[in-house]
Amino acid sequence: MERSTEHSDGVWPIPSGPPSHGDDKERTDERGTPAAVGVSWAKPTSEQDERWGIRRYHGRFATYPIADNNIAYVVLLAEELHRMGTLNSVPFEWNHCLATMRKVVASPVFFVRMAGNKDGFCGAVVGHVDQFFFSPKRMATENAWYVREGTPFRAQIAMTLMREFIDWSMTDMGADHVQCGDIANINTMAVDALYRRIGFKRYGAIYKYGGA
């Protein structure tokens, strides 16, 4: 089922519900949401809700807040990214990821935003803000950033998602800076060029011990 969503460039078919993927009942997870418990500085305001609780049109695509009727699409994108990345030796568990995503979406220190075009949902960004160990100042960290290969205007969609995360991190959450990295190791040179085009500076290195 699809519903037509009117906007300035015509009518887009946007999926009206999540994809069928077996039993998506949330299982109990007692670990809690990372960095979400007892955070007095991360109370969402009505202004933040107004800024990020809406669909934003960007010409040929739009960005969306996450809700019950589309959260499974984020998990589907996460599964695609996992399948191609360096962590695919660890089995992907749909229900666990869905339960985690629900907690992340409900957390005031996490930002989750999805992108869609006339063909449906095609990308997402997930990130969070936390305090430094050595200072009450805050740093934002990107947890995942992905737009499907072959998506028209893929780079533009990816940059828009990242810039919205940066805007939320620094304007709404008062982060000192935003830190990102490529651990998926998928087309790394293109990812590096995209980060630099947005305005990031490269530093440090990433290492992995164990696993496949």
Summary of the structure (lengths in Angstrom):
residues: 212
radius of gyration: 17.2
end to end distance: 40.1
largest distance: 50.8
contacts: 567
relative contact order: 0.15
helix: 32%
strand: 25%
